[in-house]
Amino acid sequence: MKKSDDVDGYISTFPEEKRALLQQLRTIVINAAPQAEEVISYGMPAYKLNGMLVWFAAHTNHIGFYPKSSGIHTFQKELSIYKTSKGAVQFPLDAPLPVALIKRIVKFRMKENLLKVKAKKI
């Protein structure tokens, strides 16, 4: 697959089913963090605000969401119905995305990054 320079290009490379989920996830993140900068990082859509917030990507059988290990650890109870690893969660293609949970994770990551920035200034 050809690497994309922007999120629109990345999303456009997938079949409709995955494009719809990717676009929905993109919208959720943008609504939760409207000030965040949208970039491609590690070949995936990513969002930056006082540092990296989250990434996401399409895979064969799931949509991967990468909110760093703190995002997984903090929400481990709510994420327990999904397959997770240290820094990733897999949302199945045949189930709705957990919109409210994703928003909470993004907002948590924004607060976490802001606290790190403030701590460096002290």
C-alpha positions as CSV (number, residue, x, y, z in Angstrom):
1,M,0.0,0.0,0.0
2,K,1.2,3.5,-0.9
3,K,1.9,5.7,2.1
4,S,-0.2,8.9,2.3
5,D,1.0,12.4,3.2
6,D,-2.4,13.3,4.8
7,V,-5.3,11.8,6.5
8,D,-7.7,12.1,3.6
9,G,-5.2,10.2,1.4
10,Y,-4.8,7.5,4.1
11,I,-8.5,7.0,4.5
12,S,-9.1,6.9,0.7
13,T,-6.9,3.8,0.3
14,F,-9.4,1.5,2.1
15,P,-12.6,-0.2,1.1
16,E,-15.9,1.7,2.0
17,E,-16.6,-0.3,5.2
18,K,-13.2,0.7,6.6
19,R,-13.3,4.2,5.2
20,A,-16.6,4.9,7.1
21,L,-15.2,3.7,10.4
22,L,-11.9,5.6,9.9
23,Q,-13.8,8.8,9.0
24,Q,-16.1,8.3,12.1
25,L,-13.0,7.8,14.3
26,R,-11.4,10.9,12.8
27,T,-14.5,13.0,13.5
28,I,-14.7,11.7,17.1
29,V,-11.1,12.7,17.7
30,I,-11.5,16.1,16.0
31,N,-14.7,16.9,18.0
32,A,-12.9,15.9,21.3
33,A,-9.8,17.8,20.5
34,P,-10.6,20.6,18.0
35,Q,-7.3,22.4,18.6
36,A,-5.2,19.3,17.8
37,E,-3.1,19.2,14.7
38,E,-3.8,16.4,12.3
39,V,-0.7,14.6,11.0
40,I,0.6,11.4,9.6
41,S,2.9,9.7,12.1
42,Y,4.3,6.2,11.7
43,G,2.3,6.0,8.5
44,M,-1.0,6.5,10.4
45,P,-3.4,9.4,11.1
46,A,-2.4,11.0,14.4
47,Y,-3.2,14.0,16.4
48,K,-0.9,16.4,18.3
49,L,-1.6,18.9,21.0
50,N,1.3,19.6,23.5
51,G,2.7,16.3,22.2
52,M,1.2,13.3,20.5
53,L,-2.3,12.4,21.6
54,V,-3.6,9.4,19.7
55,W,-3.1,7.5,16.4
56,F,-5.5,5.2,14.5
57,A,-5.2,2.7,11.6
58,A,-7.1,0.2,9.6
59,H,-6.1,-3.4,9.8
60,T,-7.5,-6.6,8.2
61,N,-10.1,-7.4,10.9
62,H,-10.2,-4.3,13.1
63,I,-9.5,-0.6,13.5
64,G,-6.5,0.0,15.8
65,F,-6.6,2.9,18.2
66,Y,-3.4,4.0,19.9
67,P,-3.8,6.3,22.9
68,K,-0.4,5.4,24.4
69,S,-0.1,3.1,27.4
70,S,-1.6,5.6,29.8
71,G,-4.8,5.7,27.8
72,I,-5.1,2.0,27.8
73,H,-4.3,1.6,31.5
74,T,-6.6,4.4,32.7
75,F,-9.6,3.0,30.8
76,Q,-8.7,-0.7,31.1
77,K,-12.1,-1.6,32.7
78,E,-14.1,0.0,29.9
79,L,-11.8,-1.4,27.3
80,S,-11.9,-4.9,28.7
81,I,-14.5,-6.0,26.1
82,Y,-11.9,-5.3,23.3
83,K,-8.5,-6.9,22.5
84,T,-5.9,-4.6,23.9
85,S,-2.1,-4.4,24.3
86,K,0.2,-2.1,26.2
87,G,-0.6,0.9,23.9
88,A,-3.4,-0.2,21.6
89,V,-7.0,-1.3,21.4
90,Q,-8.7,-3.2,18.6
91,F,-12.2,-2.2,17.6
92,P,-13.8,-4.9,15.5
93,L,-15.1,-4.0,12.0
94,D,-18.5,-5.5,12.7
95,A,-19.4,-3.5,15.8
96,P,-20.1,0.2,16.4
97,L,-17.2,2.4,17.7
98,P,-17.6,3.3,21.4
99,V,-17.9,7.0,20.7
100,A,-18.2,8.3,24.2
101,L,-15.3,6.2,25.4
102,I,-13.1,7.3,22.6
103,K,-13.9,11.0,23.4
104,R,-13.1,10.4,27.1
105,I,-9.8,8.8,26.2
106,V,-8.8,11.7,23.9
107,K,-9.7,14.3,26.5
108,F,-7.7,12.3,29.1
109,R,-4.7,12.3,26.8
110,M,-5.1,16.1,26.2
111,K,-5.1,16.7,30.0
112,E,-2.1,14.4,30.4
113,N,-0.1,16.2,27.8
114,L,-1.0,19.6,29.3
115,L,0.1,18.5,32.7
116,K,3.5,17.4,31.3
117,V,4.0,20.8,29.6
118,K,3.1,22.6,32.8
119,A,5.5,20.4,34.8
120,K,8.4,21.2,32.4
121,K,7.8,24.9,32.9
122,I,8.3,24.6,36.7
